[in-house]
Amino acid sequence: MFLCIWKAFEALLLSVNLIMDTNSRNWRWARKAQLLIASALLLLQDSLVNSAEASSVHIVYMGDKIYQNPQTTKMYHHKMLSSLLGSKEAAKNSILYSYKHGFSGFAARLTKYQAEAIAMSVIPNGIHKLHTTRSWDFMGVHHSTSKIAFSDSNLGEGTIIGVIDTGIWPESPSFNDEAMGQIPSRWKGICQGGKHFNSTNCNKKIIGARWFMKGISDQTKKLLQGNNSDEYLSARDAIGHGTHTASTAAGYFVGNANYRGLASGLARGGAPLAHLAIYKACWDFPIGDCTDADILKAFDKAIHDGVDVLTVSLGFAIPLFSYVDQRDSLAIGSFHATSKGITVVCSAGNSGPVSQTVTNTAPWIITVGATTIDRAFPAAITLGNNRTVWGQSIDMGKHNLGSVGLTYSERIAVDPSDNLAKDCQSGSLNATMAAGKIVLCFSVSDQQDIVSASLTVKEAGGVGLVYAQYHEDGLNQCGSFPCIKVDYEVGTQTLTYIRRSRFPTASLSFPKTVIGKWTSPRVASFSSRGPSSMSPTVLKPDIAAPGVDILAAFPPKGTTRSSGFAFLSGTSMSCPHVAGIAALIKSKHPTWSPAAIRSALVTTASQTGTDGSLISEEGSTHKAADPFDIGGGHVDPNKAMDPGLIYDITTEDYVQFLCSMGHSSASISKVTKTTTSCKKGKHQTLNLNLPSILVPNLKRVATVMRTVTNVGNITAVYKALVKVPYGIKVRVEPQTLSFNSDARILNFSVSFLSTQKFHGDYKFGSLTWTDGKYFVRTPIAVRTIQFE
């Protein structure tokens, strides 16, 4: 707009100059006009400069591709931007990305006014956070050696897992390509070079690598390009998050993998023979930030390159955007990927145990919660009275301390009148009194953790830390400083000893690796919980998988003591577990849709722990886990390979689901950029063919329709087994499904009748179809509301 006005003023000034040259009688008038126009040009120039300074990255989302040729699509984007900005050169300088493979659109630097002038979906460039060995044995995937007979086992051979994350450390032994098959002929990706990364860093395991940072602000780019960051301007991973998730999904066999001697064993990913395609869209500023523009470009390229599965361990915070809101780049990118047959697996988030905090809730995404495994790292604290109490640790320093002085942080506070010393906040401890002692600290603030407390104690001259806190799954590394995490009970017992002793002492032991002694799995305390705040009829999370203290590949970061492996916890870690299993399923069933793969995972999941009791959740109540904690249950890779029946969903079904949520055809078309015709009454929110049933507002009676496809024995008779939610009557019609070669797909209905007279909480149950061999379980959640 500004450029058009500029051109008009320039033309007017030229006319005035011409008048001055040809008509001396009007010279005085023309001179005044000339000065006024020149002044206006100067003001306009200032406006242009200021508007350029105020420009920011915006995403122009145009939905499905108009042209099949990517170059034609790119030219169309440039032409559109040239018309807006006034020249091809301005368009070239403004545009950052052209999305031209999986969908159409572009990212460009635009002012607020320029963005408003585009008559289509334009969104600002948002920023998102990452959701940050033994686990596979624990789940029953026993790839015991790299010499295994590949022909007899499903190791994901021939599949391609795309990882949208922080990059990769290619030198890790987890990414060697020994025994890897040939790169699939359908692969269209590249190995993009950059800082400390070139084509030699790709092989038959890492078959492609790309990096995207145009969505990052200029200010942040300067930090990354200067000496203020350890980041690499390439696909190389500086944070470690992407290396960890990639090796969890598809790492090759590595013997004697460990972290400083802990958890030693054979490391491998879920699909050791799957290929990896790396899409670095998240950067170290300050840690793990990813912009919408870069995420969308990563999805666009992954669709073009030919991946089969995408693992995406990042997400939004509450409140969530609508699925037709273009600000949800993950929902948009995953929609187009899913419509192209790519299974997209995302993390549920780390905001648990609070309910309704689950993210990545779009029904076409497989959303994964986190659980514990049966491995722990107990460390003994021997008090001066010869009593031993226990905590956990993964970092005990270089040597045993022996028996040294033990003190409580509040006793050695710099300022006894404040509360900063209780949890050992920075600068709160008296260095003279802390010197040479083990310090006991109590967590009282969300702003403090064991790592920060260990730095405070170390700076004050302390030699060890005992950190008491409420239960929170996952252990943190304190570097070379001895630290042990305990619960409040052990912390209080230790404090009682300190108060009763004139000269309290303690010694800290090295942690040990103990397997099989803890009831597991349990839902991790941090794992975000359902129900979905955006679409309560869609069960989220879909499934749960190991995500606590997961050992996987990690950049050595220049230290000689690094084993190249590290422990991380989060739904970021559970997500690639399921992505690896999805690749195994895809390898065995290459024609299955993403919905079929999700169905296989959900309907075969487990609800019981290692002790035979129901899986519990590590929240404030330690109650039995329900579908809002674990979805269908804890993933069972072996059973998921052969589920018996599947619930399938088409792209059109997802479109009609969006219609049933009350979105108009026009708003849905802005996402899909296809002609959308909402069919009233045919598809309701309850009837999307999910492998779960949620009725969030049961007034009196509700009927839900489902369709199952037989993928087991050609001839089979399945009977319905119902675990009825409390206070609800359930009827299944028909109660028997008879499959044969002519009847592979059958429909059934489930009717719910409330017997309650009050507004109630969710009640849970299940519907299981069984033929004696297969048990196809669908979780049920129903909430009654008051009669009207």
N, C-alpha and C positions, 0 to 999 in steps of 0.2 A: 504494500500500500504506500509506504513512505517513498519507495523508489519511483512509483508512478507519479506521485505529486512532484517529486524532484524533477523528473523528465518534463512535466508540464511547465514548471517554473523556468527551466532552462530554455524551453522553446519560446516562452513569453519574453524572456530577457533577450534572446536572439532577435525577436521581432522588434523590440524597442531599439536595440542597437542599429538595426536596419533603418528604422525611422529616423534616427539621429543622423545617419549617413546620407539620407536621401531627401530629407525635408527640414531645412534649416528653420522654417517658421515655427515648427513644433518642437524645436530643440529643447527649450526650457522645460516644457511639460514632460518630454521624454526623459530628460535628465533626472527629474524627480521620480519618475516611474522606475528608472534604472536603479536609483539608490534604494527605493522601497523593495524592489524585487531582489536585489543583491542582499539586503538585510534579511529578507525572508529565507533566502537560500542558506545564509549563515545559520539562522535559527533551525532550519530544517536539517542542516548538516549536524548540528549539535544533537538534535533529536535522533538522527540516524546513529550517531556514535553511541549515545546513551542507550538506544534500543539494542545495539549490538552487544553492549556490555551486559544488558539485562537478558540476553538470549540464554536459553537453556535447552537441554535435550528434550524433545518431544517425540512421541511415537505416533505415527499415522498408520492406524490399523485398517486394512481394507478387506480382510477375510480371505476367502478362497481365491486362488489365482484366476485371472481373466485369460491370461495367455499361458500356454504350455512351455513356450521357449523362455528360459530365465532371462536371457538378454533383452528380449522384447519387453518383459515385465520391468526390468531395470530402466530401460529407455522411457517407458511410460511414467515411472516414478520421477525421473529427471525432468521430463517434459512438464509434469504437473508442478513441480517445485520451481522450475524456470518461469512459468506463468505467474506464480505467486511473487517471486523475488525479483523478476524483471530481467534476468539474464541467465544464460547457461553457466557462466563462471560463478555467479552467486549461488546457484543451485549446487554446483560441484563442491564449493567450499562449505556449504551448509549440511549436505547429506552425509550421514555416518554409515548407515547400513541400508541396503536394499534387501528386504525379505522377499524372496522370489522362488522358493522351492516348495516348502510345505504350505505356505500361505502368502498373501500379498500385503505389502506395506513397506514403510521405511522409517528410519530414525534420523532426525535432523535437528540442527540447532536453529531454534525459532524464537522470536519474541512472543510475548503474550498475544499481541495484536495479530501477528502472522498466523499463530496457531488458531486463533478464533476465526480467521478469514478462510480456513480450509473447511469446506462444507462436508465433513465426514468425521469419523471417530478419531479424535486426537487426545492423547493422554500424556501427562507429565511422566518423566522417567523416574520411577520409584526405586528404592533400594531395599534389598532383602538380606536376611541373615541365614547363615548355615545353622543346621540343627545338630549342633555338635554334642582261633586255633582249636581252642577247646569247643567252641560253639557248634561247629559242624558235627563233631562226634556226639555232642549232647543231643543234637536233633536227629541223630541216627544216620547221618551221611558218612559212611566209613570208607573214604578213599584212603586206604592204608599206605600206599606207596606210589611213587611216580612210575614204577615198573608194572603197575596194574594192567591186566588184560583189557585194553581199551574197547575191544569189540564186545566185551560182555558187560560193560558199564556205560552209564549215561553221564558224561562229563561236560556236556554242553558243546560238543564238537560241532563246528560249522556255524554257530550262532555268534552274533556281534552285540556286545553290551556297550552302549554309550553312557559315559559318565559326565554329567554336567556338574562341575565342582571347581576345585582350586588348582587343577592340573595333576601332574604325576612326576614321580621320581623314577625315571626309566631304568637307572642302574640297579634298582632293587632286584634281588634274586627272584622275587615273586613274579617278575615280568619277563623272565627268560623264556625263550620260545622252543625249548627242548620238547620234542614230540608233538609240537603244534602242527595242525594240518595246514594246507595251503590257504591263502587268503581267498575268501569267496569271490567269485567272478563278478558278483553284483555290486561289490564295494566300489564306491566312487569318491572316497575321501582322500585327504592328503596328509602329509606330515609337514606341518608348517614350522619353519625355522624361527629362531629368535635368540635371545640371550641364553647361552649355554645349552642350546637345544637345536639339533639339526636332524636331517633325514636318517642319520645313523642311529639315532635314539629310538627309531621305530623298527619293529621286526614283525614276526608272525603272531606275536602276542599283542603288542601295541601296534595296531595296523594303521592308526591315524591319530593325529593330534592337531587341534586348532586352539587359538586363543582370541578372546574378544575383550577389548577394553575401551572402545570408542564411546561407550555410554558413561564412562567415568568423567567427572568434572576436570577441567583444566588444572585446578589447584591440586587435586589429588594426583593427577598425572605427574606434576612437577615433583611431588614427594616420592613417587615411585621411581621416577627417572633420576632423582638425585641420590644422595647418600643417606637419606632418612628412612630407608626401608631395605629389608633383605629380600624384597620381591624381585622376581625375574620377569622381564618383558618377553615372555615366551610361555610355552605350555608346561615348563618346569614348575614344580610345586614348591613354594616357599613355606606354606603353612603346615602341610602334612595331611590335611583333611581329605583331599582328593586322592592322594596315594593310599591312604588307609581304606577309603570306601572302595576304590578300584580293586585292591588286592582282596578285600572281603568278598566282593562279587565274583571275581574271576582270577585270583592269584594262582600261580603255578605252585607245585610242591616245593617246600623248603624245609629241609631237615634241621632239627635242633634250633628252631626259632625260639627266641625268648626275649624278655626284657630284664637285663641285668641278672640273669639266672632264674628269674621267675617264669612260670608257665611254659617251661621248656617242652617242646614237642614238634610234631610235623605240622607246619602251617600250610594252608591252601585255601583257595576260595571255593565258593559253592559250585562254580562251573569252571574247573581248572583248564579245560580245553577250549573255552569260549575266547573269542578275540575281544580286544578292548579298543574303543574309540574314545579319545579324550577331548572334552570341550571345556576349556578353562574360561569360565565366566565370572569367577569369584576371586577377589583379590585381598591382599593383606593391608586393608586400610579402614580401621585399625586391625580388624581381623574378620575375614570371611564375608565381606560385603559384596553384593552382586546387584547390578542394575537391571531394570526391566529391558532396556535396549539390548544389553549383552545376552541376557537369558533368552529373549526371543530369537536372536540371531543364532544362538547355540541350538535351539530347537529346530530352526529353519535348516541349518546345515546338517544336523543329525538326520532329519527326514530325507534330505537330498543324498546323503552319503550311503544310506541303506542299513541303519542299525535295526536290530530286532527288539531290543529292550533298552529302556532308558532308566537309569537310577539318578534321582534328583533329591539330594538331602539338604533342602533349604525350603523356606516358606515365609508366610506373612505372620503378623501378629494380629490378635483380636483387636477391633472388629474386622470381620471378613468383608471382602467385596462380593457383590453379586456375580454369578457366573457369566452374565452378559455385560458386566462392567469391564471395559478394556484395560483397567488398571491391574486386573489379575492376570499378569503375564503367564503365570504357571498354568492357570486354567485354560487360557487361550492356546498356548504352545502345546500343552498336552492333548487338548481337543483335536488339533490338527494331526498330531502324531498318532493318536489312537485311531482317527479316521483313516489313516494310511496303514493300519495294522500293527503299529508299534506299541508294545506294552510299556506303560509309564508307571514307575513305582516311586512314591514320594514318602518322606518322613512325616509323622503325625505332629511333631513339635515337642518341645521340652518344657511345657508350662503346667505339667501335672503336679499334684494329683487333683487339681481343681477341675470340676466338670465344665463341659462346653468350651474347652480350650483347644480342641483338635483343629488343625489347619489342613490345607490341601484336601478339601472335602468334596470336590467335584466328583460326580458319580463315575466318570470315566477313568479316574485315577485310582490305583491301588495304594491305599494309605496304611502305613505300618507303624504300630506302637512298639514299645521296647519292653523286654523282659530280662530277668537275670538268668544265669546259668549256674551249674552246680560246682563252681570253682570259687575259692576264696583265698585270701592271703593274710592269715592271722599272724599277729606279732604280739609277743608277750611284753608286759611292763611289770618288772619285778620291783616291788616297793621295799623300802628299808626294813619293814617288819616281816619280810620273807613271804608276804602275800603276793600272788601273781594275778593280775587282771589282764584282759585281752582287748585288743583293738585290731585294726587292719591297716596295712601299709603296702605300698609298692616302691618305696624309696627310703632306705635306711642309712644312706651315707656310705662312706668308704670302710668303716670299721665299727666294731662294737665300742660303746662308750665306757663300758664298765660302770661301776656304781659312782654316781655323781650327785651333786646337790639337786634337789627338786623344790620348786617354788610355784606359787600361784600368781598369776599376772597382776591381780589387783594389789598384792602385797608389795610389788615393785613398781607401782605406777609413778610416773613423773608427777602427775597431779591426781592425788587420791580423791579429789572432789568430783572429777568427771567420770564418765562410764567408758571411756575409750580403751582403757587397759584390759577390761574384762575379756574382750575378744582380740586383744593384741593388735589394735590399729596402729598404723605407722607413727613412730615417734612417741608412743605412749609409755614405753618401758624405760626404767632407770638403768642405764648401761652398767653402772657399778654393781648394782644388786643382781642384775641378770647374768653377769659374766660367769662363764663356766658351768651354768646350771641348765637343767631341763625345765622348761616352763609349761605350766598347764594353763590353757586358755579355754574359755567357753564362748561358743558362737551365740551372739545376741542380735546380729544385724545381717540383713541380706547383702549388704555391701562388703562383707568380709568373708573370706574363705580360708581354708587351710594353707593354701599357697601364699597368700598375702600375709597371714599370721606368721608363717615360717620365715619370711623375709624380715618381718619386724623383730622376731626373736634373734635371728642371725645378726642383724645390724646392731642389736643391743649387746651382743657378745655371748648370747646363749648357745648351748651346744645341742639342743634337741627340743622337740615340741610334742606335747600331747594335746590334741585338739578335740574338745567335746562338743558335739552338735546333735541336733535332731536327725532322725534317720533320713539319709539322702544317699541313693545308690550311686555308685561310681567312685573310684579312687583317683586322686590327683597326684601328680609328680611334684615333689619338692626339690628337685635337682639332687645335689649331693648332701642335702641337709636332712638329718634323721627326723622323721615326723610320723606320728601314729594317730589315726582317727578313731575316736571312741564315741559311744553313745552317752547320753546324759547320766545314765545310771552308773556307768564305769567312771565317768568324770566326777560325779558326786562322791563315789567311794574313794577316789584318789584325793579329792579335796579334803575329805574327812580325815584321811591319814595325815595330810600336810598340817591340818589344824591341830591335830593331837600330838604331833612329834616336834621335839625341840630342834632337831637337825634332820629334816626329811631328806631321804635319798631315793634314787631309783636307777634302774638300768633298763635299757631298751634292747630287745633282741631283734635279729634279722627276721623279716617275714618269711613264711613258708608257703609253698603251693599245696593246697589241700583240695582234692577232688572227690565229689560224691558224698560229702558229709552234710550238705545243706539242702533242705527242701527247695525244690525249684521245678519249673520256672515260677517266678513271681513277677507281677507287673511292676516295672521300675517306678520309683516314686516320682521321677520327673516326667514320665511319659504322659503326653497330653491326652485328656479324656474326652469322650463324647458326652451327650449327643451333639451332632453338628448344629451349630448356631445358625447356619445358612440354610440347610435343607434337612430338617429333622426326620424326614421319611427315608433318608439314606444313611445306612449304618456306617459310622466312622469311629475309630479306625476299622479297616477291613480285616486286619490280621495282626498278630504280634509275633516278634522274632527277637533273638538275642541282641541286646544293645548296651550291656553293662560290662565294663572292663574287658573290652574285646581287643585281643592282641592281633595286630596286622601291620603291614609294611608301613614304614615312616622314614622321612628323609633323615640322614645322619646329622645334618646341620653342622658339619665340620668338626664334630667331636670324635676323638679316637675311641671313646668308651661306648659309643652307640652300637647296638646290635643290628640297627636297621629296622627294628620293630618297636611298637609302642602300644600302650593301653589307651583307648579312648572310650567314652561312654556317651550315649545320646540316641535319639531315634535316627540320627544320621548314620549310626552303625547298624541298626536293625533294618533300615531300608535296603542296603546292598545285599544283605542276607536273602531277602525275598527276591531281589532282582536276579541274583544268581540262580535261585530255584526256578524263577520264571524262565530263565534261559535253558535250564534243564528240561522243563516242560516243552518249551518251543522246539528244542532239538528233537524230542521224541514225537511231538505232534506239530509239525511245521505249518499245518493249515489252520490251527486253532486261532481264534480271535483273542484280543486282549481280555474281553469279557469272559471268554471260556477259560482262559488261564486264571483269572481272578476267581471264578467259580470253583475251579479245581482246588485252589488254595484254601478258600473259605470253608467249603463243605467237608473237607477232610481234616480240618484242624483239630487239635486236641484240647480238651478242657481239664485234664488231670495232670498233676505233678508227679515227681519221681516217687513220692510216698503213697501214691494212689488216691490222694484227696484232691478236691477241686483246687485249681490254680487260685491263689489269693493275690491281692494287690497290696503293694508296699506304700499305702497311703496312710492317712491318719487313723483308719479303722481296721485295717488288715482283714477286710471282709473278703468273701469269695468274689473272684473277678466276674464281672458281667460283660455283656457285649459292648458296652461303652468303654470298657477298659481294654479288651482284647479282640473285639470284633467277633469273627467266627471262632477264634481260639488261638492257640500257639501253633505255628506252622509245622506241618508234618511233611517233609519233602518226599518221602517214599510213597505215602498214600496219595499225595497230590499228582503223582505221575499217572495214576490209574483211578480216577474218581467215580467211574460208573455212569453218573449223570452230570450234565452241565446246564447252567442257566446262561444262555447267550443273549447278547444285546447288539443291535445295529446302531450305526450313526444316526439314522432317522429316529430310532427309539429315544436317543438322548435329546434330539431336537424336540420331540413331542413332550418329553419330560420338562424341558425348559418352558414349553407352552403351558403345561399344567401348573407351573409355579407362578403363573400370572403374567409372564413376560409377553409382550406383543410380538407379532411376527416381524415387525420392523426392527425391534431391538435385538431379536435373535439373529436376524439376517446380518446385523452389524458384526456379529461374532463369526458366523459361518460364511457370510457373503454369498449365500445361496438362497434361492427363492424358498421361503418358509411358509408353509400353509398349516396353521394350527387346526387340529381336528378336535372340535369340542366334544367332550363326553367320551371319546374313545380311549384316550390315555389320561389317567389321573396320576397324581404324585405317588400314590400307593402302588401303582401297577407297573412301574419300571421293573424289568425282569431281573432283579438283583437276587443273589443267593442269600438274601436276608429279608426279613419282613419287619417293618416298623410302622406302628399305628400311633402317632403322637397325640391324637385328639379323638379318642373313641367316645362318642356321645351315647350311643346305644348299640348300634349294629354297624359293622363295616365288613365288606367283602374284598378280598385281595386276589388278583389273578396272577398266575405264574405259568411258565412254559419250560419244560425240561427236554433235553436232547439226550438220547441214549448213546454213550460212547463205550459201553462195556460189552457184555455178551449180547449178540444180535437178538436172541430170544430171551426175554427176562420178564418176570412179574415182580413189581415192587409194591410193598404195602406201607401205609403211612403209620408212623409212630409219633404221637404228639405228647410233649411235656407241656402241660397247660399252665399258662401264667396265672398266678393267684387272683381269684375274683373274676376270671374271664372264662366263658364257655367258648370252645373252639370246635368247628366242624370242617372237615376236609372232604371235598367232592371232586372226583371219585376217591374212594379210599384205597383203590388198587389201580396201578398203572401197568398195562400189559403191552410190552414192546415186541416187535418182530421186524422182519426186513421191510415191510410196508408201513410200519408205524414206528418211526424213529423219534418223532417229536410229538409230545402229548401235553395237553393243558390240564390244569386243575385249579380249583378255587379254595381259599381258606376264609371262612366266615368267623367273625368275632362278635360275641354278645357279652356286654358288661352286666355283671350282677351287683356292681357297686353303686351306692347312692351319693358318693362324695367324690370331689376332685381328688385324684390320687397320684402317687408317684408311679414311675415306670415299673412294670412287672415283667419278668423275663421267662421265656420258655424256649421251645424248639420244635421243629418238625423234621423228622428223619424218615427218608425213603430208603427201604432196605429190601434186597432180594435174598438176603442170607449171606451174600458175599460182600456186597458194598453197603456202606452206611453213609448216606448222603444227607448231612445235617444242615439245616437252615436255622440260624438263630432268630428268635422272635422277641420283640419288645413292644409293649402296649401300655399306654397311659390313658386312663379314663378322665373325663371332665364332667362337671355337673350337668345334670339334665336341664334343658331349657324349656 
